[in-house]
Amino acid sequence: MSTERIAKLKKNYIDIKPSICVERAIAFTKSHKSTEGEAMILRRAKAFKEVCKQIPVTIFEDELIVGTPGIYKRSGFVCPEFSWQWVEKEMDDFGKRSQDPYLIGKEQKEILTKDIFPYWRGKSLEEAFLSRIPEKTKKIAVDTGIVDNDSKWRSAVGEITPDYQDIIFKKGFGGVRKEAEEKLANLEPITGENIDKINFYKSMVESCEGIIILSKRYSEEARKMADREKDNKRKEELLKIAEVCNNIPENPPLTFYEAIQTVWFVQLGSVLSENSLALNLGRFDQYMYPFYEKDLINNCITEEVAQELIEALWLKLSEWVWAISKNTAQYFAGYNSFQNLTVGGRKRDGGDGTNPISYMALKATQNIKTHQPGLSVRIHSDCPQEFLLAVCDLIREGTGFPAVHNDRIGSQMLLAVGLSPEDARDWSNCGCVVPHFRKIGEWTSAVNINLAAALEYALNNGKSRITGEQMGLLQAEGQNFDSIEDVKGAVYKQLANLIKHAVVSTVVAQQIHTEMVPRPFLSTLVGGCMEKGVDLSRGGALYNVGPVLTGIGVADVANSLIAIKTLVFDEKKVTIDELNKALDRNWEGYGDLRKAALESPKYGNDIDEVDYLAVEISDFYNREIKKYKDYFGSFFNSAFMGISNYIPTGSVIGATPDGRYAKSPLTEGVSPHAGTDLTSPTAVMRSAAKINHDIHTGGTLLNIKLSPELLQTDKSLVNLASLIRAYFELGAFHVQFNVISTETLREAQLNPEEYKDLLVRVAGYSTQFVNLSREVQDAIIERTTYESI
């Protein structure tokens, strides 16, 4: 760590258990009770302002960056307007959950039960969604592991990138408020459109006043603490905090310190407005470097001070907790909030954008090893070798950071969804691996779709092998599979049905969001909303990009289809009926057949026959999704990205023809199935690169696990850099590495207290290994570990 202060704050972050805070729920409910009958967008804005006025203001020991969303250092909180039912149902067992447990006190439970839940009964987003979704879709898409979008109706959307360059750092929230007031002065309520705009601009004024009030309260608290402080050094720090918080974020920041505190206040305001994931930080090095350069020239800062401030921000980003249901936690395991921060890449004019802040961000992640922010880097053909080697050096640390992206493909993805060339070059990462821009409105993680379910239903007449329940389409009675083409046709028919239900569940959720949970604070941050006079939830962003539907298990389906082709149609070792009996029995009594299935070709070993099945499946998935438009008329987008979704989706699927056992994990992203990529990392990359990454505009993800011994020398880092460049030349979008031994992971399972800060790459994110359930830990351990490149 850069300083002793950061080391102490890091230890504090590691040791503290996440706790549920009810202060936000209290203030939000109080406000809503007093605004009955007003426009919903105004009610939401006034509730946000009330939270900013009422939430306890605490500055913890040694902090330089201040602000917390609750009374605890690591607070998760309840948003009853989205969902209170899961909280009521689960809160007695919060501390016993296998994944993402929370502490909650008796007093907090009583407040929720007596004061909060009764008001929101019948008023929540969850209740509205469950009452409106068609029964056929509900059967497939509510807590099934087949089609899952519960993070879009049990919680808020998130998934924005604040516009620091054109809004926040140029105007401050005082300037945004003034602009909204000027718009209001020119409007009269003579049309329905004008009335909506008037309410929207009023909500922006309320939201801006809220975040300004909150910062002033921190300024006052810092000044009070300074008056009591005996230590002169800490007194000076507190007075500086008071000065900074008094100026920003009302006004544009003037210094590096003010800019970085502004960034955290924007995050804090976003969290308080809607407790959600993927509140991204965008291109941190691009908007922070001008302040750093100016302060250096004016002798107002040193590199050491700036580094400490960056690391202090990293810790603040890691402290807040996204409180979610037990079901959602299976898909987003590890207290992860997906606050993605991007460095490197080309500038808007096409030149290289690497600067000193790019390196300092890498160093911060290397120094303190926190699970946030989700650090991403953009690599292009003219990327300085020095920067790429610094990236590889961070990879060698074994934290799973950074995620490495192909700059060119990211830009192509955004061009494909309608961005201008300059805006497409200015992309940053959202959540896991979604190319994004600060003037975009998009649900980047709308639905998870279980591709293996389509395979199971095709072979089993639409029924689940585990429950026997009819979940998919009925096949034609007496249907025969005379060729692998017949099998694929049945799989695609079932997959098309799952996609249709994913679209239905998304459009229903989108409509309800526009009605019930407008996003006034976040609308102050996203380019286009002010100009249009339209809330983000209603399509106010400059670019409205269609929701992303994420496919899970592409490798499993490809491996299964090649096994069927080989064993049933080519070698005729077994009939479809006999294979189905083996799958029904989870391979019990069919050891020889399972051995033959396991020995059939596997995706991830650079074998064209199976790899191009993965290409065919992913292309079909994209074409089918593109048949649909969302609530705003934008085409849906496909993705093969990974969170921990591959574990719950696997748990509801029976045995598969590739030799996989029932209920075991599927595959994340475009990675091979764990343990089946037996050739080399080069072969894995060649397999993955065959997929047409540029059409999957929601992002693609590849995980590779390397032995630590493989990256011990400087020469090995050069080799890794060359491997990354070669992979991107093939047209692939993303790769990330776990550099850790299986022995270390098993030791961490046995002695978790000794490995509390051990970070691993789960899928599209890193988190503490000991904060993962045993099931997720085992899935990571099972991945192939490469000893050579």
N, C-alpha and C positions, 0 to 999 in steps of 0.2 A: 504494500500500500504506500501511497505517496507520503502520508504523514501519520503521526501517532493518533491524531484526531480521527482520521478515516478508519484506522484499525479498530478503535474503540466503537465507532458507530457500526462497523461491519459486524463485530462480535455481538453487539446488541441486536442487530437484524437477524442474525442466525439463531440466537437463543430464544427470542420472543415467539410465543405461540400466537397465531392469528385469533382475534377475538371479534365477536359481533357487537357492533355499536348501534344503538337505536336512535341517536340524536337526530340524524337526518330524517328518519321516519317520523319522529315527533314533530319537527318543524314543518315538514311537508304536509302532514295530515292537518295540523293546526291551520295552515294557510288555506288548504282546500276547503275546509269547513267554512271559512270566512268569505270564499269567493264563489259560492254556488250561483249558477245562472250566468256567469261571465263566459266569454269565449275560452275554449280549452287552452289555446296557446297562451293567453294572458294568465290563466290560472297556473300553468306550468312555470311561466316566467316569475310570477309573484311568489310561488312556492320556492323556487330557486333562490330568490332574493331573501326570503325569510330564513332559509337555511344559512345563507351567508351572514345574516344578522345574528342568528341564534346559536350556531354550532360552536362548542367550546374552542377557544383559541389557545393552543399550547405550543410553546417553544421548548424543545427538549435540550438537555445538556449538550454543549459543544456544537450544536447545529449552526451551519452557515446559511443553508437553504432551508426556509421554514414553510410550514403549512402541512396539515394532516387532515384527512377526511373524517376523522373520528376522535374519540377520547383516548384511544390506545395508539401505541406506536405502529402497530400492525392491525389496522381496523378493516373489517369487512362490514358491510351494512345492508340493511333490508330496504328494498324499494317496493312498498306494498301496491303502488299503482300499477306495477307490472305483474307481480305475483306475490301473494301472501299465503296461498294454500300450501305450497310445498314447504314453506317455513313452519307453518303451524303443524304440519304433518311430521316434519323431520327434526324439529329443533331439540326435542328431548334426547335425540341420538347424535346431535352435531359432533360431540366430542368422541364418539365411538366409530365414526365412519372410517372405512379402510382407505378412502381417498379424500383428501382435502378436509380433514376435520377442523372444527372451530370451537373455541371456548365461548360459552354464553352463560351469564349469571342468572340467578333466580329473579332478580329485580328486572332485568331486561326482558325475560320471558313474560313476566306479569304485565309490563307496560305494553308489550306487543299484543298479548291476549285480551287485555281489558280496554286499552285505549286506541290501539291502531287497527287491528283486524276487524272489529265490528263496523267501523266506518267504511272500510274498503270492500266489505262483503257485497258481491254483485257489481263491483265497479272496476275490477282489475282487467288488464289486458288478457291474462290467461283465461279468465272466465268467458270473456267475449270470444276469444279464438275457439275454445272448446265448444261453445254454443253454435258457432257458425260453420265450422269445418264439416264437410259432408261425411256421413257415417262411413262410406267406403274408404275415404282417405284417412279418416281417424283410425280405422282398424290397422292400417299399414304405417301410419306416420306419427302416432303418439306413443312414445316410450317403448318402441318395438325393437330398435336396433336395425331396422330395415330402411326406413326413410326417417331421418331425424332432423327436426329444425327447432327443438324446444328452446334453444338459446335465443330464438327470435320471438317467442311468445311467453316465456317465463322471465325474460330479462330484456334489457335494452339492446339496441343495435350496435352502438359504438362505431368502429370502422370508419374513422375520418382521419384526415391529415390536416392540421391547422395551417392556415396560410400566413406564416410569419413574414414572408417576403413582401407581400402586397397589402396585408391588412394589419396584423398585430404590431409588428415592429415599425410600420410606417405611421399608423394612426393612434395606437394605444386604444384602450376601451373608451377613454374620454372622447377620442376622435370618432370612433364608431357610433357612440351615443349621439354625438352632434350630427353626424350624417343621417342617422335614423330620424332625429327630430326635424331636420330640414326636409326629409321626404314627407313626414307627417304634415308639415305646414302647407304642403301643396295638394293635399288630398281632402276630399269631402265625401261623406258616406252616401253618395247618390247612386251607387251601383253595388251589386254583390261583390264584385271584384275589388272595388275600393274599400269596402268594409273589411274584407279579408286582409288587404294590405295595411289598413290602419291598425288592425289588431296585431299584425305581424310586426310592424315598426314599433308599436308600443311595447311589445314583448322584448324587442331588442334593447330598448331603453332600460326596461326593468332588469334585464340580464346584465347589461353593462354596469348598471348601478350596483347590482349584487356583488360582482367580483371586485369592484372598486371598494365597496364597504368592507369586504373581507380582508383585503390587503391593508386598508387603513387600520383595521382592528389589530392586525399583526404588528403594524408599526407602533401603535399605542402600547401593546403588550411588551414589545422589545424595549421601548423607552422606560416603561415601569420597571422592567427587570434590570435595566442599566442603572437606574437610580438606587436599587438595592444591592447591586453587585459590588463585592469587595475587591475582586481581582481586576486590576487595571486593564489587562489585555482583553479579558472577556467583556469588560465594560465597553471598550472601544468597538469590539465586534457587535455587541448588541446595539450600540448607537448607529453603527453602519447599517445593520439590518433595518432599524427604524427608518433611516434615511431612504434606503432602497425601496422599502415597502410603501413609503409615503408617496414616492414618485411613480412607481409602476405597480400594476399594469395600466393605471389610468392614462399615463403618458407614454410615448415611445421611449424605450430604454436608451440611455446615453453611454453606458459602459458595459463591459463584458459581464460584470457581476449583476447589473440590473437586467441584462438580457437573459441570463441563465435563471434568475429568480422569476422572470416573466414566464419562461418556458414551464417552470413548475407550477406557477399559479394557473396557467392555461390547463395543465393536466389536472390540477386540483379542482378547478371549476367544472371541467368535463366530467370528472368522477362524481362530483356532487350533483350534477344535473341528471346524469343517468349512469348508474353503476354498470359499466359495460367493458367489454374487451376491445382490443385493437384501437385504442386512442393513441395514434402513432405520432412520432416526433418529426417525421419527414427527413429532409436533407440537412441534418444538424451542422455539418461542416460548412455548408454553403451559406447558411444564414447567421452562423455564429462567428465565422472568420473575420468579417469586417470590424466587429467590435474588438476582437482580440488584436488585430493589426493596428487599429487606432490607439488602443490602450498601450501597446508596446511602444509605438512612436512617441506617445506623450508620457512615457515612463510611469504609467498608472498601474501597471501590472507586470508580474514576472511569469515565466512559463510555469514555475512551481506553484504559484498561487492559482493560476488558471487550471492547472491539472487537479488541484485539490477541489476546486469548485465543480469541475466536471464529475469527479468521483463522488462528491456529495450529492449531486443530482442523480447519479446512478443509484445511490442508496435510497433516496426518496422514491424513485420509480419502483424500487423493489419492495418497499415497505407496505404499500397499500395492497389490499387483498380483494379480489373479485369474488364475492360471496355468491355461490351457485348451488343448485339442487344436486342431490346425489346422482341423478341421471346425467345431468350436464357435466358433472365432475368426471364421469367416466370418459367423456369426449375431450375434456380440456384439463387433464390431470396435472397437479403440481403447483397449485396456487398461481398459475400463470395468467398474466393480464395482457400479454401480446402487445406491449408498447414497442413497436418496431422503430428503430432509428437507423438511418442509412447514411453511409459515407462513401466517398469516391465517386467514380463515374464521370461522364461528360457534362459539361455545362450546357446551357440553353443554346449557345452558339456552336456547339459541337466540340469545343476544346476540352482538354482534360481539366477536371475540377478538383483534383487532389490538392490539399493544402495542409498546413500544420495541424489544424483541428482534426483532420482525418486520422493522422497518426496518434494524436492525443486521445481520441475516442478508442482506438485499438488498445492503447496503453492502459486506459482506465479499466476496460474490461479485463485486461490481462492482470492488472494489479489487484482488483478487489473481488473478482469472480462472483458477482451477484447474478441472479437469474434475469434481471431486467437492467437496462432495456434489451430487447431482442435485436442484437447488432447485426446489420446486414452490410455487405460491401458490394459495389458494382465494379466489375472488371471489364475493360474493353481492350481492343487491340493495341492502343497507344498508352495503356495504363503503365505508369512507371514501374519498372521491375522492383525498385526499392519498396514501393507500396505493396506489391503482391507478395514479396518476401516477408514483409512485416505481417501481412495477413496470414501467411503460412506459419510464421513464428507463433502467432496467437493460436492457430489451429493446433500446433504442437503442445500447447498448454493442457489440452484435453478437456476443455470446458464445453465443447460443442459449438463454440463461437469462433468466427462469425459465420453466418450463412453467406455463401458466395454466389453471386448472380452474374449472368451474362448481360451486360449493359445493352448490347444490340438487340437481343431478343425481347428484353423488357420494353424497349422503345417500340419495337414492332407490334407487340401485344396491344399497347395503348393506341398506336395508329389504327389498328384494326377495329377498335371500339369508338373511333371518331375524334381522337385528340389531334390538335395541330402538331406539325413536326417539332416546333419549339417546346410545346408543353410535353409531348411524348419523350423528348430528350431529358426533361426535367423530372423524371419519375423517381419515386421512392417506394419502399416496400411497405405493405400493409399487413398486419397480423403475422401470418407465417411467411408466405411467398407470393403475395398478390401484388403485381405492379400497380401503382396508385399515383395519384396526383392531388395537390392541395385544393383543387377546384372541382373535385369529383364527389358525387353522391352515389354510394353503391353498397349493397349488402355483399360483402366479400366472402362471407361464410354463411350462406343462406341455408343450405341443406346438405346433409351427408347421405349418400345413396350407396347401399350395400350391393355391389355388383355380384358378389357370390350368391346372394339371394336369388338373383335372376337365373343363375346357373342351376341352383337347387330346384327352383320352381319349374324350370324347363324339363328337368329329368324326373320330377316327382309330381307331375300333374298339378302344379300350383300349390302344393302343400309343403308346410314346414316339416323337415325330417325330425325335428326335436319335439314339436307339440302336436303334429298331425293336423294342425289347423289350416284351412284354406286361406292362403295369404296372397297368392298370385292368380293369374288367369287359368281357367280350366283349359286343358288341351283338347283337341278333337278326340272323341272316344276312339280307342283302338289305334291311335296314332303310332306309326312306326318310324324309327330313325334308320333310314337306309344308307345314310352317308353323314360325314361330319358336317356337311352343309346343312342338312336337316337339323342337326343338333344346334348349330350356330343360329339358324333361323329361329328356333324355339327360344333360345337364350335372348336374342335381340327383341323378340316379341314381348317377353317378360320384362326385359330392361326398359323398353319403351313405356310399358305400363307403370313401372316404378317412377320413371321420369315424369310422367303425366301427373301422378299424385304428388310428387315433389313440387311441381309447378302450382298445383291447386293449393297446397298448404302455404306456399310462399305468397301467392297473390292475395289469399285471404288475410294472411298476417300483415302484408303491406297496407291493405285497405284499412285494417283496424289501427295500425300505427298512425296513419294520417288523421284519423278521427280522435284517437284517445291519448296519444303521447307525442305531441309536437316537440320539436327540439330547438327551442329559441336560443339557448346559450350556444349550442354547437353551430347554429346558423350564423352567429356573429363571426365564426372562425373560418367558414368555408366560402371561397370566392363564388359569386353568382347570386347568393341569396339576397344580399342587400340590393343589388341592381334589379333583380326581378320582383322584389317585395314578396318573396315566397319562402316559406319554411323549408328546411332541409328535408323533412319527412314528406313533403309534398312535391319534391322535384325541384327545389330552389337552386341547387348547385349549377354551376356553369355547364358541367358535363354530368348527365345522368346515365350511368352505366348499369346494365342489367345484372341481376343477382347471380352469384356464383353457386353452381351445384357441384359438389365435390364427390367424385367417384372413389370408392374404396375397394381394393382387392383386384386391381387389373391384372397383376401377376398371377394371382390364384386362379382366375378364370382362364387366362392364357395357358397356364400349366395344366389345368384340368382338361381343356379342349385338346391339347396335344396328346395327353394321356389317353383320352377316348379315341382319338384318331389312330394312335399307335396300337393300342391293345384291342380295340373293338373292330376297327375297319381295316387296318393294314395287316396286323399279325393275327387277328381273329382268335386271340387267346381267351376272350370272354364276350358274352353278349351284353347288351344294354341291361336286360333284365337281371342278369347275374351280377353285373356291376352295381345296380341299384340295391340288390340284396346285401352286398358287402357294405355299401354306404349306410344302409338302414341299421346294420349291426356294428357300425363304427369299426369296421375291418376285423372284428373278432371272428376268428375261424378262417380268415382269408389272408393269412400272413404272406403267402407267396404272391398273391395278387397285389397286395399293398407294396411288396418289395419291387415288383415290376412297375407299379405306378410311380414309386419314388425314383426309379432308374430311368423313367422317360425324360426327354429333354426338359430343361427348366430355363425360364426367362432369367437373364442376368449372366449368362455364360457366353454371350456373343454367338448364339445359334440362331440363324435366320428363321428357321421354320417356326420356332416358338416365339421369337421376338416379334415377328411380323403378325402373329396372332394378337399380341398386345397392341400393336399399331392399329390393326383392324378394329379391335374392341374400342380403343380410345377414339378412333375416328368416328365410328358409329355413334358413340356416346355424344360427341360434339355435334354431329349432324342432327341427332334427335333433339338435343337441347335447343339447337338453333331454330327449331320449328315454332318455338313459343316466345311470346313477349310478356313482359311483366306488367304490373299495374300502371306504369307510366308509358308503356309502349316500347320499352327497350328490350332487345334480344337478351335472353339468358346466356350465361357464359359457363363453360366447362372448366374443371380443374381436377388435378390429381395431386393434391397437397396433403400433408400429414399433420394431424394432431395426435391425440391418443385414441382417435376414433376407431383404429383398426382392431382394438381389443374388445370393446363392447359389440362391435359388428360381428366379430368372429364368434362371440359367445352365444349367438342365436342361430348359428349355421351348423348343420350336421357335417359329417365327414364329406370330403370332396374328392373327386377322381384323381387328383394329383398325389394322393397319399396322406393328405392332411387329416388329422383326427378331428372329431366333432368338438365344437366350442372353443377350439384353439384360435389364437389371433390370426387375422388376415394380414395383408400387406399394406403399408402406408405409402402414399405417393406413387412414384414410378420406380420404387425400390424393388429389388427381388424379394421373394418370400424368405424370411430369416432362415439361414443355414443352407439354402439351396444354391447360392452363388459360390461355386467351389473353384472357380478358375483364377481370377485376379481382379483387382479394382479396375484395371483397364478394360477387361471384358464386360464388367458391370456397366461401365460408362458407355461402351460401344452399344450395348443392348439398349440402355436408356435413351441414348441419342437418336435411335431410330424412330422414336415417337415424335410426332410433329408438334413440338412444344409451342411453336408460335401461335397455333390455333386455340390452345387451351389458355385463354386470356385471364383465367382465374389463378394461374400459376401451376407449376409442376415441381415436384420435390424428389430429390435423391439423397438417401442416407448411406454413408459408407463408414465402416468401422476399421480403424487401423491400429496395429500394435504400436505402443509407445516407442519400442526399440527401432521402429522403422524410420523415425524422424529425429534421430539423435544428433545428426551431423548437419553442417551448413549445406553440404552437397545434397543431402536428402531433401532439404527445403527447396533447393533449386529444382530438383526432380518433381516435387509436388507442384510447384508453380507451373512447370512445363505440362504436367498432367492436366491441371485445371485449364490452361490455355488451349490445349489440344481438345479437351472435352467441349469447350465453348465453340471452337472452330467447327465442330460437328453440328452445331445448331441447338445444343441443349441450353436450358435456362438456369438451372440451379443445382448446387451440390453442397453438402455439409458433411462434416466428419466428426465421429467420436474417436478420439485417440486415447484409449484406455484399455487396460488388460482385463480379461474376464476374471482373473484372480482378485484384482482390486475390487471389482463389483461384488463378487461373492463375499469378500471380507467385509465390505460395507453393509451387506445384508446381515451378517452375523454381529457386527459391532457398529450400529448406526450412530451412537453417540460420538464415536471417533471420526466419523465421516460426514458431519453435519453440513459442511460447505462443499461437498463433492458435487460438481455440476456434471450432468450428462445431457446429450441431445436425445430428446424423446422422439420427436418427429420434426415439425417445423419450429421447434423452440427448445431451449435448454431450461432445466430446473434442477433443484437439489435432488439427488438420487434418493435420499432417505425420505423425501416427501412424496414418493410414489408408492402406490400399493404394490404388494408382492407380485401380483400378476403383471403389472407394467414393468417392474424391475426384471422379472424373468424374461419378458419379451425382448428387452434390450440385451440381456446377457446372451440370448440365443442367436443374435446376429453373427454372421461370419466375421471373424477378426483376421485381417490380412497381415501377413508377415513380410510381404514384399510387394513392390509396385511392378 
